[in-house]
Amino acid sequence: MRIVDMNWMQIEEYLRHDDRAVLPLGSVEQHGYLSLGVDAILAERVAVEAAEPLGVPVFPAQAYGVTPYFRDFPGSLSLRVETYVQVVRDLLDSLHHSGFRRILLVNGHGGNQSAGSLAGEWVADHPDARVRFHNWWNAPRTIAKVRSCDTHFSHASWMENFPWTRLKGVVMPDEEKPMTDPTRLSLLTPREVRAYLVDGNYGGRYHRPDEEMLAIWAEGVAETRAALEGPWED
């Protein structure tokens, strides 16, 4: 269930019998030829599809994340780490105040890892609650499915090219880009990152058959649903 399709009275009634909620985490950053909103689009969609059969509410994605390395690509917006952590903390505090006690953070952006560290700290201060940080795209079953299709994948490559992250009228290159050197990339300034990446793809093909992509998606949804189902305590 999407929160935007509910009112507060329905949430109050829901909380009488369940205390789970999902908060997707994304970013707005360059993804080569794909939408700038890829991470937020995928995190929210996988969360909604995973939670729907369970009747668990999903909040709109926190769309802005930590992505300073891409700031020389127009349209890429980044929060400072301290700002981001405080935003997520405030959201967790608000969820807790509403009555939610089991919260799944479905993360779609590698730069948001600080939210995972925060989750442990926040739970230590709220022992009546549980927070699970779930990187949906590289969870064990999902990343295994990705590797079964193609071992060459990266940011803005085929692995993020779903029908709902493509842009109308944009033609994807039909080639395989050489993989970037992650050690070199980590040392570059934003301007140097843009010069090194050129189009933004870190390496690999730009697209693969939809049959493969939908199979990967199905695994991602199933694995996210399993995280939401629990168990939530040992």
Order of alpha helices (4+ residues) and beta strands (2+ residues): alpha-beta-alpha-alpha-beta-alpha-beta-alpha-beta-alpha-alpha-beta-alpha
